[in-house]
Amino acid sequence: GNLASDLLTLSRIELKQHRFELVSRPVNPLLFDTVEALAPLAERKRIAVDVIPAPEAAAALCDAGAIHQALGNLLDNAIKYTPEGGSVRVTARLLAAGPQRPAMVEFMVSDTGPGIPPEEVPRLFERFYRVDKARSRELGGTGLGLAIVKHLARAMGGEVRVESEYGRGATFAFTVPAGSTESRTEDEVQAKLISS
């Protein structure tokens, strides 16, 4: 990632200048397209990327470009921090609606990297925050990847979370609202967005 373009993306999202097209889209193509885009990176490090698809009919109300960027950032990190010959798991699942919450789709990326020290976890999504300064310098990256994931998820009405057992890898996840499985026309979606 290059610092200027990452910063620009972040400030655009924060200033709400970023035009998101929230349309109901099938989840699995989003998953597979992102994995395919980063396959060469994984292959260079002999990292196996296992994709566990969502149920066939699962749909997300989202912006395709934003999903690709958010999921791509998480996958890129996972590949960077997983030692050669390791494996990364990418999956999406439907979270049923709760009393206070609509149905959501959760996208998850799990790596078999070094994991994250517990005291670092709360600060992971801050901009420029890096767990391992020396290691990040060596791997490149701007320190903005996770901040961008958080802002993209929030802009679409979702959230981010991380789980890590130090020494045993990490799982990063973000949610977006579930879409409807019956296909709506773009016009109806637009009308709904305007009225909401």
Order of alpha helices (4+ residues) and beta strands (2+ residues): alpha-beta-alpha-beta-beta-alpha-beta-beta-alpha-alpha-beta-beta-alpha
